[in-house]
Amino acid sequence: MISMMSTQLRVAVVQFAPKMTSQPFSRLKPRSVDLLCFPEMVFSGYVFPDTAAITPYLEHPYTGPTPTFCAELARSLECFVVAGYPEKLEPHEHAPPLGGSNLSNHQPRIGANSAVMYGPTGERIGAYRKTNLYKLDLPWAVPGSGFTTMTLPHPLGPTTLAICNDLNVQDPAVWESLEDGPYELARYCMRSGTRLLILLNAWLHPDEDGEESDADSADYTTLGQNEDTDEMEPSWEVMKYWAMRLNPLWTTIPEKATHENEKRPETGECKIPKELLVVVCNRFGNEGGNRFAGSSVLMSLRRGSGRPRLLHMMGQREEGVGLWTANMAVH
């Protein structure tokens, strides 16, 4: 029999609008949290019409402002720090422009929508490039090569890092039903034995033509909440959609559907964790005519439970740091 105990994971989520002058995370004390998360493209902002517009904001992946900031903050707080930023690619990584008639489509794509993580001693732990690009990424960004999982010390454990639209269906696939998906990110987490999923987002409000626009095409049930017009409340619609895109991690599904490529290829041993924690760190505010949804959340997804558990959340326009704890099972 496998013995299992639990311990607490302490997470700090910074929800704000980029380019702010205050530092709501400055009140954190060393060793007060295990993980500190910042949103997608945290300091540059997200809306850039073309390569020329974003070029001044592209950062070197090791010496740029965001990696340097993360390294120094991680060392100071003695915790893991992760943040999103626009990465400057080497010339051999550039990609030709996408087709189209406007000027932006004649400019090469020279960046990546990236995230970087640093550890408690200021060492670089890993990096990730957004795989499933959103339409606002397409004029300038090159997609990443796929999801990856980092093996981190307790209490984090096997951790997968993803960015915003990675949660959605990858073209040319279409999310046709709750049963069939496809659920690329959720299935990857199952195959990789992920215990902690971190999503760094610049997710649009449902009133916008946002990254949640496929929600109406799926046959999903509610989480028992209605959308609240109070903007200091979270967007239940957005959080519901995030949970539904991770459906295989918590829903009750037929036995025959649970073993689709979810075993270690070398041993055949099943390594799907019973429970997975999801940290969604989203920005809020307005930029370039786009409104962002806020509503950062910590969820517990337990296999076969039939519903996700919302442990902590923030409002749509709530600026500050969410200091959250959750039990993390240890096998």
Phi and psi in degrees as GROMACS dihedral restraints (atoms count N, CA, C in turn):
[ dihedral_restraints ]
;  ai    aj    ak    al  type     phi  dphi    fc
    3     4     5     6     1   -89.2    20    10
    4     5     6     7     1   121.8    20    10
    6     7     8     9     1   -80.9    20    10
    7     8     9    10     1   149.6    20    10
    9    10    11    12     1  -143.1    20    10
   10    11    12    13     1   131.9    20    10
   12    13    14    15     1  -125.3    20    10
   13    14    15    16     1   171.7    20    10
   15    16    17    18     1  -127.4    20    10
   16    17    18    19     1   153.6    20    10
   18    19    20    21     1  -142.7    20    10
   19    20    21    22     1   169.5    20    10
   21    22    23    24     1   -95.5    20    10
   22    23    24    25     1   135.5    20    10
   24    25    26    27     1   -99.6    20    10
   25    26    27    28     1   127.0    20    10
   27    28    29    30     1  -105.1    20    10
   28    29    30    31     1   118.4    20    10
   30    31    32    33     1  -119.9    20    10
   31    32    33    34     1   137.1    20    10
   33    34    35    36     1  -116.5    20    10
   34    35    36    37     1   125.6    20    10
   36    37    38    39     1  -115.4    20    10
   37    38    39    40     1   122.7    20    10
   39    40    41    42     1   -97.8    20    10
   40    41    42    43     1   114.4    20    10
   42    43    44    45     1  -111.9    20    10
   43    44    45    46     1   120.6    20    10
   45    46    47    48     1  -163.9    20    10
   46    47    48    49     1   176.1    20    10
   48    49    50    51     1   -95.7    20    10
   49    50    51    52     1   133.3    20    10
   51    52    53    54     1   -54.6    20    10
   52    53    54    55     1   157.8    20    10
   54    55    56    57     1    71.0    20    10
   55    56    57    58     1    19.5    20    10
   57    58    59    60     1   -72.4    20    10
   58    59    60    61     1   159.9    20    10
   60    61    62    63     1   -98.1    20    10
   61    62    63    64     1   -24.2    20    10
   63    64    65    66     1   -82.3    20    10
   64    65    66    67     1   165.0    20    10
   66    67    68    69     1  -129.6    20    10
   67    68    69    70     1    85.4    20    10
   69    70    71    72     1   -64.2    20    10
   70    71    72    73     1   -15.2    20    10
   72    73    74    75     1   -87.1    20    10
   73    74    75    76     1    -2.6    20    10
   75    76    77    78     1   -68.0    20    10
   76    77    78    79     1   -17.2    20    10
   78    79    80    81     1   -82.7    20    10
   79    80    81    82     1    -6.1    20    10
   81    82    83    84     1   -69.4    20    10
   82    83    84    85     1   141.7    20    10
   84    85    86    87     1  -103.9    20    10
   85    86    87    88     1   153.3    20    10
   87    88    89    90     1   -53.6    20    10
   88    89    90    91     1   137.7    20    10
   90    91    92    93     1    64.1    20    10
   91    92    93    94     1    16.0    20    10
   93    94    95    96     1   -83.5    20    10
   94    95    96    97     1   -18.0    20    10
   96    97    98    99     1  -138.0    20    10
   97    98    99   100     1   159.5    20    10
   99   100   101   102     1   -93.5    20    10
  100   101   102   103     1   -29.6    20    10
  102   103   104   105     1  -143.5    20    10
  103   104   105   106     1   132.5    20    10
  105   106   107   108     1  -123.1    20    10
  106   107   108   109     1   123.7    20    10
  108   109   110   111     1  -115.4    20    10
  109   110   111   112     1   138.0    20    10
  111   112   113   114     1  -119.6    20    10
  112   113   114   115     1   154.9    20    10
  114   115   116   117     1   -72.6    20    10
  115   116   117   118     1   179.3    20    10
  117   118   119   120     1   -60.3    20    10
  118   119   120   121     1   133.5    20    10
  120   121   122   123     1    44.2    20    10
  121   122   123   124     1    58.3    20    10
  123   124   125   126     1   -64.2    20    10
  124   125   126   127     1   -39.4    20    10
  126   127   128   129     1  -101.4    20    10
  127   128   129   130     1   -24.4    20    10
  129   130   131   132     1   -84.1    20    10
  130   131   132   133     1   -23.2    20    10
  132   133   134   135     1    86.3    20    10
  133   134   135   136     1   171.7    20    10
  135   136   137   138     1  -115.2    20    10
  136   137   138   139     1   -25.2    20    10
  138   139   140   141     1   -96.5    20    10
  139   140   141   142     1   107.7    20    10
  141   142   143   144     1  -133.4    20    10
  142   143   144   145     1   125.2    20    10
  144   145   146   147     1   -73.6    20    10
  145   146   147   148     1   -23.5    20    10
  147   148   149   150     1  -161.3    20    10
  148   149   150   151     1   177.5    20    10
  150   151   152   153     1   -60.8    20    10
  151   152   153   154     1   -41.0    20    10
  153   154   155   156     1   -61.8    20    10
  154   155   156   157     1   -38.3    20    10
  156   157   158   159     1   -68.6    20    10
  157   158   159   160     1   -36.3    20    10
  159   160   161   162     1   -90.5    20    10
  160   161   162   163     1   -16.3    20    10
  162   163   164   165     1   -50.9    20    10
  163   164   165   166     1   -43.5    20    10
  165   166   167   168     1   -64.2    20    10
  166   167   168   169     1   -17.3    20    10
  168   169   170   171     1  -100.6    20    10
  169   170   171   172     1    -6.2    20    10
  171   172   173   174     1   -68.2    20    10
  172   173   174   175     1   139.4    20    10
  174   175   176   177     1  -119.7    20    10
  175   176   177   178     1   145.8    20    10
  177   178   179   180     1   -67.2    20    10
  178   179   180   181     1   136.9    20    10
  180   181   182   183     1   -67.7    20    10
  181   182   183   184     1   -13.5    20    10
  183   184   185   186     1  -114.7    20    10
  184   185   186   187     1   -32.9    20    10
  186   187   188   189     1  -116.3    20    10
  187   188   189   190     1     2.7    20    10
  189   190   191   192     1   -69.0    20    10
  190   191   192   193     1   169.3    20    10
  192   193   194   195     1   -58.2    20    10
  193   194   195   196     1   -41.7    20    10
  195   196   197   198     1   -71.2    20    10
  196   197   198   199     1   -49.1    20    10
  198   199   200   201     1   -58.1    20    10
  199   200   201   202     1   -40.3    20    10
  201   202   203   204     1   -64.0    20    10
  202   203   204   205     1   -44.2    20    10
  204   205   206   207     1   -59.8    20    10
  205   206   207   208     1   -46.6    20    10
  207   208   209   210     1   -63.3    20    10
  208   209   210   211     1   -42.3    20    10
  210   211   212   213     1   -62.5    20    10
  211   212   213   214     1   -45.9    20    10
  213   214   215   216     1   -67.1    20    10
  214   215   216   217     1   -40.8    20    10
  216   217   218   219     1   -69.3    20    10
  217   218   219   220     1   -40.2    20    10
  219   220   221   222     1   -61.3    20    10
  220   221   222   223     1   -42.9    20    10
  222   223   224   225     1   -65.3    20    10
  223   224   225   226     1   -40.0    20    10
  225   226   227   228     1   -68.2    20    10
  226   227   228   229     1   -42.9    20    10
  228   229   230   231     1   -91.0    20    10
  229   230   231   232     1    -9.7    20    10
  231   232   233   234     1    56.0    20    10
  232   233   234   235     1    51.9    20    10
  234   235   236   237     1  -146.7    20    10
  235   236   237   238     1   176.9    20    10
  237   238   239   240     1   -85.2    20    10
  238   239   240   241     1   136.4    20    10
  240   241   242   243     1  -127.6    20    10
  241   242   243   244     1   133.1    20    10
  243   244   245   246     1  -133.8    20    10
  244   245   246   247     1   139.7    20    10
  246   247   248   249     1  -153.4    20    10
  247   248   249   250     1   155.4    20    10
  249   250   251   252     1   -98.5    20    10
  250   251   252   253     1   149.9    20    10
  252   253   254   255     1  -159.8    20    10
  253   254   255   256     1   160.2    20    10
  255   256   257   258     1   -85.4    20    10
  256   257   258   259     1   114.9    20    10
  258   259   260   261     1   -89.1    20    10
  259   260   261   262     1   136.5    20    10
  261   262   263   264     1   -84.9    20    10
  262   263   264   265     1   122.0    20    10
  264   265   266   267     1   -88.9    20    10
  265   266   267   268     1   154.9    20    10
  267   268   269   270     1   -70.0    20    10
  268   269   270   271     1   153.1    20    10
  270   271   272   273     1   -53.1    20    10
  271   272   273   274     1   -36.8    20    10
  273   274   275   276     1   -71.2    20    10
  274   275   276   277     1   -10.4    20    10
  276   277   278   279     1   -96.0    20    10
  277   278   279   280     1    -6.9    20    10
  279   280   281   282     1   -62.8    20    10
  280   281   282   283     1   154.3    20    10
  282   283   284   285     1  -125.8    20    10
  283   284   285   286     1   150.8    20    10
  285   286   287   288     1   -64.9    20    10
  286   287   288   289     1   159.3    20    10
  288   289   290   291     1   -65.7    20    10
  289   290   291   292     1   154.8    20    10
  291   292   293   294     1   -76.8    20    10
  292   293   294   295     1   161.7    20    10
  294   295   296   297     1   -69.7    20    10
  295   296   297   298     1   162.0    20    10
  297   298   299   300     1   142.7    20    10
  298   299   300   301     1   174.4    20    10
  300   301   302   303     1  -105.2    20    10
  301   302   303   304     1   -18.6    20    10
  303   304   305   306     1   -82.2    20    10
  304   305   306   307     1   169.3    20    10
  306   307   308   309     1   -60.4    20    10
  307   308   309   310     1   -38.9    20    10
  309   310   311   312     1   -61.2    20    10
  310   311   312   313     1   -26.4    20    10
  312   313   314   315     1   -81.3    20    10
  313   314   315   316     1     1.4    20    10
  315   316   317   318     1  -106.2    20    10
  316   317   318   319     1     4.7    20    10
  318   319   320   321     1  -103.0    20    10
  319   320   321   322     1   136.9    20    10
  321   322   323   324     1   -66.2    20    10
  322   323   324   325     1   154.8    20    10
  324   325   326   327     1   -90.8    20    10
  325   326   327   328     1   119.5    20    10
  327   328   329   330     1  -122.8    20    10
  328   329   330   331     1     8.2    20    10
  330   331   332   333     1  -134.0    20    10
  331   332   333   334     1   178.0    20    10
  333   334   335   336     1  -139.7    20    10
  334   335   336   337     1   143.9    20    10
  336   337   338   339     1   -84.0    20    10
  337   338   339   340     1   103.5    20    10
  339   340   341   342     1  -121.5    20    10
  340   341   342   343     1   168.5    20    10
  342   343   344   345     1  -138.5    20    10
  343   344   345   346     1   151.3    20    10
  345   346   347   348     1  -137.2    20    10
  346   347   348   349     1   146.5    20    10
  348   349   350   351     1  -125.7    20    10
  349   350   351   352     1   135.9    20    10
  351   352   353   354     1  -121.1    20    10
  352   353   354   355     1   151.7    20    10
  354   355   356   357     1  -101.0    20    10
  355   356   357   358     1   179.0    20    10
  357   358   359   360     1   -60.2    20    10
  358   359   360   361     1   -20.3    20    10
  360   361   362   363     1  -101.0    20    10
  361   362   363   364     1     9.3    20    10
  363   364   365   366     1    86.7    20    10
  364   365   366   367     1     9.6    20    10
  366   367   368   369     1   -84.3    20    10
  367   368   369   370     1   146.5    20    10
  369   370   371   372     1   -74.2    20    10
  370   371   372   373     1   123.3    20    10
  372   373   374   375     1   -92.5    20    10
  373   374   375   376     1   -43.1    20    10
  375   376   377   378     1  -179.6    20    10
  376   377   378   379     1   173.9    20    10
  378   379   380   381     1  -146.4    20    10
  379   380   381   382     1   163.9    20    10
  381   382   383   384     1  -151.9    20    10
  382   383   384   385     1   143.5    20    10
  384   385   386   387     1  -114.0    20    10
  385   386   387   388     1   130.8    20    10
  387   388   389   390     1   -52.7    20    10
  388   389   390   391     1   126.3    20    10
  390   391   392   393     1   -87.1    20    10
  391   392   393   394     1   -45.9    20    10
  393   394   395   396     1  -100.6    20    10
  394   395   396   397     1    89.4    20    10
  396   397   398   399     1   -69.6    20    10
  397   398   399   400     1   142.2    20    10
  399   400   401   402     1   -88.6    20    10
  400   401   402   403     1   167.1    20    10
  402   403   404   405     1   -60.7    20    10
  403   404   405   406     1   -30.3    20    10
  405   406   407   408     1   -74.7    20    10
  406   407   408   409     1   -15.8    20    10
  408   409   410   411     1   -84.7    20    10
  409   410   411   412     1   -28.2    20    10
  411   412   413   414     1   -59.3    20    10
  412   413   414   415     1   -35.7    20    10
  414   415   416   417     1   -65.1    20    10
  415   416   417   418     1   -22.6    20    10
  417   418   419   420     1  -130.6    20    10
  418   419   420   421     1   -18.5    20    10
  420   421   422   423     1  -103.8    20    10
  421   422   423   424     1   146.8    20    10
  423   424   425   426     1  -100.6    20    10
  424   425   426   427     1   132.6    20    10
  426   427   428   429     1   -69.2    20    10
  427   428   429   430     1   153.8    20    10
  429   430   431   432     1   -73.9    20    10
  430   431   432   433     1   176.2    20    10
  432   433   434   435     1   -94.5    20    10
  433   434   435   436     1    -0.2    20    10
  435   436   437   438     1   138.6    20    10
  436   437   438   439     1   169.9    20    10
  438   439   440   441     1   -70.7    20    10
  439   440   441   442     1   157.5    20    10
  441   442   443   444     1  -146.3    20    10
  442   443   444   445     1   154.0    20    10
  444   445   446   447     1  -122.9    20    10
  445   446   447   448     1   135.1    20    10
  447   448   449   450     1  -104.7    20    10
  448   449   450   451     1   136.3    20    10
  450   451   452   453     1   -91.2    20    10
  451   452   453   454     1   105.4    20    10
  453   454   455   456     1  -109.6    20    10
  454   455   456   457     1   156.5    20    10
  456   457   458   459     1   -66.9    20    10
  457   458   459   460     1   158.7    20    10
  459   460   461   462     1   -58.0    20    10
  460   461   462   463     1   138.0    20    10
  462   463   464   465     1   -96.1    20    10
  463   464   465   466     1     8.5    20    10
  465   466   467   468     1   -75.6    20    10
  466   467   468   469     1   -53.5    20    10
  468   469   470   471     1    76.5    20    10
  469   470   471   472     1  -161.3    20    10
  471   472   473   474     1   -60.1    20    10
  472   473   474   475     1   117.5    20    10
  474   475   476   477     1  -123.6    20    10
  475   476   477   478     1   128.1    20    10
  477   478   479   480     1  -107.0    20    10
  478   479   480   481     1   133.8    20    10
  480   481   482   483     1  -109.6    20    10
  481   482   483   484     1   129.8    20    10
  483   484   485   486     1  -139.4    20    10
  484   485   486   487     1   165.4    20    10
  486   487   488   489     1  -129.3    20    10
  487   488   489   490     1   114.2    20    10
  489   490   491   492     1    44.2    20    10
  490   491   492   493     1   -99.2    20    10
  492   493   494   495     1   -67.1    20    10
  493   494   495   496     1    -8.3    20    10
  495   496   497   498     1   -56.9    20    10
  496   497   498   499     1   -23.5    20    10
  498   499   500   501     1   -71.4    20    10
  499   500   501   502     1   -22.4    20    10
  501   502   503   504     1   -87.8    20    10
  502   503   504   505     1   169.8    20    10
  504   505   506   507     1   -65.4    20    10
  505   506   507   508     1   137.7    20    10
  507   508   509   510     1   -86.8    20    10
  508   509   510   511     1   129.7    20    10
  510   511   512   513     1   -56.8    20    10
  511   512   513   514     1   144.5    20    10
  513   514   515   516     1   -93.0    20    10
  514   515   516   517     1    11.1    20    10
  516   517   518   519     1   -66.6    20    10
  517   518   519   520     1   158.9    20    10
  519   520   521   522     1  -131.7    20    10
  520   521   522   523     1   137.1    20    10
  522   523   524   525     1   -77.7    20    10
  523   524   525   526     1   101.7    20    10
  525   526   527   528     1   -96.4    20    10
  526   527   528   529     1   -28.7    20    10
  528   529   530   531     1  -156.4    20    10
  529   530   531   532     1   159.6    20    10
  531   532   533   534     1   -64.4    20    10
  532   533   534   535     1   -34.5    20    10
  534   535   536   537     1   -73.5    20    10
  535   536   537   538     1   -43.0    20    10
  537   538   539   540     1   -94.4    20    10
  538   539   540   541     1   -19.1    20    10
  540   541   542   543     1    71.4    20    10
  541   542   543   544     1  -130.4    20    10
  543   544   545   546     1   -76.3    20    10
  544   545   546   547     1   158.5    20    10
  546   547   548   549     1  -126.6    20    10
  547   548   549   550     1    75.9    20    10
  549   550   551   552     1   -60.9    20    10
  550   551   552   553     1   -49.3    20    10
  552   553   554   555     1   -68.8    20    10
  553   554   555   556     1   -43.3    20    10
  555   556   557   558     1   -62.1    20    10
  556   557   558   559     1   -44.1    20    10
  558   559   560   561     1   -65.2    20    10
  559   560   561   562     1   -37.4    20    10
  561   562   563   564     1   -62.2    20    10
  562   563   564   565     1   -44.0    20    10
  564   565   566   567     1   -59.5    20    10
  565   566   567   568     1   -36.6    20    10
  567   568   569   570     1   -68.3    20    10
  568   569   570   571     1   -44.6    20    10
  570   571   572   573     1   -66.9    20    10
  571   572   573   574     1   -34.5    20    10
  573   574   575   576     1   -88.0    20    10
  574   575   576   577     1    -6.3    20    10
  576   577   578   579     1    72.2    20    10
  577   578   579   580     1    28.1    20    10
  579   580   581   582     1   -60.6    20    10
  580   581   582   583     1   132.6    20    10
  582   583   584   585     1  -105.3    20    10
  583   584   585   586     1   -23.9    20    10
  585   586   587   588     1  -136.2    20    10
  586   587   588   589     1   123.9    20    10
  588   589   590   591     1  -111.9    20    10
  589   590   591   592     1   124.1    20    10
  591   592   593   594     1  -110.9    20    10
  592   593   594   595     1   122.2    20    10
  594   595   596   597     1  -114.3    20    10
  595   596   597   598     1   118.3    20    10
  597   598   599   600     1  -100.0    20    10
  598   599   600   601     1   119.0    20    10
  600   601   602   603     1  -123.5    20    10
  601   602   603   604     1   152.7    20    10
  603   604   605   606     1  -128.1    20    10
  604   605   606   607     1    65.2    20    10
  606   607   608   609     1   -86.4    20    10
  607   608   609   610     1   130.5    20    10
  609   610   611   612     1   -74.8    20    10
  610   611   612   613     1   152.3    20    10
  612   613   614   615     1   -65.0    20    10
  613   614   615   616     1   147.9    20    10
  615   616   617   618     1   -61.8    20    10
  616   617   618   619     1   -17.0    20    10
  618   619   620   621     1   -72.9    20    10
  619   620   621   622     1   -15.6    20    10
  621   622   623   624     1   -92.7    20    10
  622   623   624   625     1   169.6    20    10
  624   625   626   627     1   -82.6    20    10
  625   626   627   628     1    72.9    20    10
  627   628   629   630     1   -97.4    20    10
  628   629   630   631     1  -171.3    20    10
  630   631   632   633     1   -72.2    20    10
  631   632   633   634     1    -9.1    20    10
  633   634   635   636     1   -95.3    20    10
  634   635   636   637     1    15.3    20    10
  636   637   638   639     1   -65.2    20    10
  637   638   639   640     1   -18.5    20    10
  639   640   641   642     1   -79.6    20    10
  640   641   642   643     1    -3.9    20    10
  642   643   644   645     1   -60.7    20    10
  643   644   645   646     1   -37.7    20    10
  645   646   647   648     1   -69.5    20    10
  646   647   648   649     1   -15.2    20    10
  648   649   650   651     1   -86.8    20    10
  649   650   651   652     1    -6.8    20    10
  651   652   653   654     1  -104.4    20    10
  652   653   654   655     1   148.1    20    10
  654   655   656   657     1   -92.5    20    10
  655   656   657   658     1    86.9    20    10
  657   658   659   660     1  -121.1    20    10
  658   659   660   661     1   161.3    20    10
  660   661   662   663     1  -101.3    20    10
  661   662   663   664     1   163.6    20    10
  663   664   665   666     1   -83.5    20    10
  664   665   666   667     1   169.3    20    10
  666   667   668   669     1   -95.7    20    10
  667   668   669   670     1    13.4    20    10
  669   670   671   672     1    86.1    20    10
  670   671   672   673     1    18.8    20    10
  672   673   674   675     1  -132.1    20    10
  673   674   675   676     1   150.9    20    10
  675   676   677   678     1  -106.4    20    10
  676   677   678   679     1   155.6    20    10
  678   679   680   681     1   -64.3    20    10
  679   680   681   682     1   128.9    20    10
  681   682   683   684     1  -100.2    20    10
  682   683   684   685     1   133.3    20    10
  684   685   686   687     1   -79.4    20    10
  685   686   687   688     1   -11.1    20    10
  687   688   689   690     1   -71.8    20    10
  688   689   690   691     1   115.6    20    10
  690   691   692   693     1   -73.5    20    10
  691   692   693   694     1    -9.1    20    10
  693   694   695   696     1   -86.2    20    10
  694   695   696   697     1    -4.7    20    10
  696   697   698   699     1   -89.6    20    10
  697   698   699   700     1   155.7    20    10
  699   700   701   702     1   -70.2    20    10
  700   701   702   703     1   161.0    20    10
  702   703   704   705     1   -84.7    20    10
  703   704   705   706     1   103.9    20    10
  705   706   707   708     1   -63.9    20    10
  706   707   708   709     1   -32.2    20    10
  708   709   710   711     1   -63.3    20    10
  709   710   711   712     1   -43.4    20    10
  711   712   713   714     1   -67.5    20    10
  712   713   714   715     1   -46.1    20    10
  714   715   716   717     1   -64.4    20    10
  715   716   717   718     1   -36.3    20    10
  717   718   719   720     1   -62.0    20    10
  718   719   720   721     1   -42.4    20    10
  720   721   722   723     1   -65.6    20    10
  721   722   723   724     1   -43.2    20    10
  723   724   725   726     1   -57.3    20    10
  724   725   726   727     1   -44.8    20    10
  726   727   728   729     1   -64.5    20    10
  727   728   729   730     1   -39.7    20    10
  729   730   731   732     1   -68.7    20    10
  730   731   732   733     1   -29.9    20    10
  732   733   734   735     1   -73.7    20    10
  733   734   735   736     1    -9.9    20    10
  735   736   737   738     1  -110.6    20    10
  736   737   738   739     1    22.7    20    10
  738   739   740   741     1   -47.5    20    10
  739   740   741   742     1   -44.5    20    10
  741   742   743   744     1   -61.9    20    10
  742   743   744   745     1   -17.2    20    10
  744   745   746   747     1   -82.8    20    10
  745   746   747   748     1   -10.7    20    10
  747   748   749   750     1  -138.8    20    10
  748   749   750   751     1   -18.2    20    10
  750   751   752   753     1   -75.5    20    10
  751   752   753   754     1   158.3    20    10
  753   754   755   756     1   -83.8    20    10
  754   755   756   757     1   115.5    20    10
  756   757   758   759     1  -127.6    20    10
  757   758   759   760     1   159.0    20    10
  759   760   761   762     1   -58.5    20    10
  760   761   762   763     1   145.7    20    10
  762   763   764   765     1   -55.4    20    10
  763   764   765   766     1   -40.4    20    10
  765   766   767   768     1   -65.9    20    10
  766   767   768   769     1   -19.8    20    10
  768   769   770   771     1   -91.5    20    10
  769   770   771   772     1    -1.6    20    10
  771   772   773   774     1   -91.4    20    10
  772   773   774   775     1    -5.8    20    10
  774   775   776   777     1  -115.1    20    10
  775   776   777   778     1    20.4    20    10
  777   778   779   780     1   -74.2    20    10
  778   779   780   781     1    97.8    20    10
  780   781   782   783     1    55.4    20    10
  781   782   783   784     1    38.5    20    10
  783   784   785   786     1  -114.8    20    10
  784   785   786   787     1    29.3    20    10
  786   787   788   789     1  -124.2    20    10
  787   788   789   790     1   155.6    20    10
  789   790   791   792     1   -62.0    20    10
  790   791   792   793     1   124.0    20    10
  792   793   794   795     1   -63.1    20    10
  793   794   795   796     1   -27.2    20    10
  795   796   797   798     1   -84.1    20    10
  796   797   798   799     1   -25.6    20    10
  798   799   800   801     1  -123.0    20    10
  799   800   801   802     1   -18.7    20    10
  801   802   803   804     1    76.8    20    10
  802   803   804   805     1     4.5    20    10
  804   805   806   807     1   -77.9    20    10
  805   806   807   808     1   127.4    20    10
  807   808   809   810     1   -68.5    20    10
  808   809   810   811     1   133.1    20    10
  810   811   812   813     1  -130.5    20    10
  811   812   813   814     1    27.0    20    10
  813   814   815   816     1   -74.3    20    10
  814   815   816   817     1   118.5    20    10
  816   817   818   819     1   -68.6    20    10
  817   818   819   820     1   148.3    20    10
  819   820   821   822     1   -69.5    20    10
  820   821   822   823     1   -30.2    20    10
  822   823   824   825     1  -136.0    20    10
  823   824   825   826     1   141.9    20    10
  825   826   827   828     1  -132.7    20    10
  826   827   828   829     1   133.5    20    10
  828   829   830   831     1   -94.8    20    10
  829   830   831   832     1   138.3    20    10
  831   832   833   834     1  -121.5    20    10
  832   833   834   835     1   122.4    20    10
  834   835   836   837     1  -106.9    20    10
  835   836   837   838     1   118.2    20    10
  837   838   839   840     1  -110.1    20    10
  838   839   840   841     1   115.1    20    10
  840   841   842   843     1  -108.7    20    10
  841   842   843   844     1   106.9    20    10
  843   844   845   846     1  -115.4    20    10
  844   845   846   847     1   152.1    20    10
  846   847   848   849     1   -89.1    20    10
  847   848   849   850     1   169.6    20    10
  849   850   851   852     1  -133.9    20    10
  850   851   852   853     1  -175.8    20    10
  852   853   854   855     1   101.7    20    10
  853   854   855   856     1  -173.3    20    10
  855   856   857   858     1  -124.2    20    10
  856   857   858   859     1   143.1    20    10
  858   859   860   861     1  -156.8    20    10
  859   860   861   862     1   128.1    20    10
  861   862   863   864     1    55.2    20    10
  862   863   864   865     1    35.4    20    10
  864   865   866   867     1    80.3    20    10
  865   866   867   868     1     6.5    20    10
  867   868   869   870     1  -110.5    20    10
  868   869   870   871     1   139.8    20    10
  870   871   872   873     1  -110.3    20    10
  871   872   873   874     1   132.1    20    10
  873   874   875   876     1  -102.8    20    10
  874   875   876   877     1   155.3    20    10
  876   877   878   879     1   -92.6    20    10
  877   878   879   880     1   -13.1    20    10
  879   880   881   882     1    56.2    20    10
  880   881   882   883     1  -133.9    20    10
  882   883   884   885     1    62.7    20    10
  883   884   885   886     1    34.1    20    10
  885   886   887   888     1   -54.9    20    10
  886   887   888   889     1   148.4    20    10
  888   889   890   891     1  -152.2    20    10
  889   890   891   892     1   151.5    20    10
  891   892   893   894     1  -116.7    20    10
  892   893   894   895     1   121.2    20    10
  894   895   896   897     1  -119.1    20    10
  895   896   897   898     1   147.4    20    10
  897   898   899   900     1  -111.2    20    10
  898   899   900   901     1   122.9    20    10
  900   901   902   903     1  -114.6    20    10
  901   902   903   904     1   117.5    20    10
  903   904   905   906     1  -114.6    20    10
  904   905   906   907     1   126.4    20    10
  906   907   908   909     1   -54.2    20    10
  907   908   909   910     1   128.1    20    10
  909   910   911   912     1    74.5    20    10
  910   911   912   913     1     6.4    20    10
  912   913   914   915     1   -74.0    20    10
  913   914   915   916     1   -23.6    20    10
  915   916   917   918     1    90.4    20    10
  916   917   918   919     1    -9.5    20    10
  918   919   920   921     1  -162.8    20    10
  919   920   921   922     1   149.1    20    10
  921   922   923   924     1   -78.3    20    10
  922   923   924   925     1   155.9    20    10
  924   925   926   927     1  -110.2    20    10
  925   926   927   928     1   121.5    20    10
  927   928   929   930     1   -89.3    20    10
  928   929   930   931     1   112.2    20    10
  930   931   932   933     1   -89.7    20    10
  931   932   933   934     1   -44.1    20    10
  933   934   935   936     1  -148.1    20    10
  934   935   936   937     1   153.5    20    10
  936   937   938   939     1  -157.9    20    10
  937   938   939   940     1   164.9    20    10
  939   940   941   942     1  -124.2    20    10
  940   941   942   943     1   162.6    20    10
  942   943   944   945     1   -76.1    20    10
  943   944   945   946     1   171.6    20    10
  945   946   947   948     1   -64.9    20    10
  946   947   948   949     1   -35.6    20    10
  948   949   950   951     1  -124.7    20    10
  949   950   951   952     1    29.3    20    10
  951   952   953   954     1   -85.3    20    10
  952   953   954   955     1   118.6    20    10
  954   955   956   957     1   -99.5    20    10
  955   956   957   958     1   134.8    20    10
  957   958   959   960     1   147.8    20    10
  958   959   960   961     1  -161.1    20    10
  960   961   962   963     1  -115.4    20    10
  961   962   963   964     1   124.6    20    10
  963   964   965   966     1   -88.0    20    10
  964   965   966   967     1   118.0    20    10
  966   967   968   969     1  -102.1    20    10
  967   968   969   970     1   108.7    20    10
  969   970   971   972     1  -124.9    20    10
  970   971   972   973     1   151.3    20    10
  972   973   974   975     1  -129.2    20    10
  973   974   975   976     1   151.1    20    10
  975   976   977   978     1  -150.7    20    10
  976   977   978   979     1   147.4    20    10
  978   979   980   981     1   -73.0    20    10
  979   980   981   982     1   132.6    20    10
  981   982   983   984     1  -118.4    20    10
  982   983   984   985     1   114.2    20    10
  984   985   986   987     1   -67.8    20    10
  985   986   987   988     1   141.6    20    10
  987   988   989   990     1  -120.8    20    10
  988   989   990   991     1   121.3    20    10
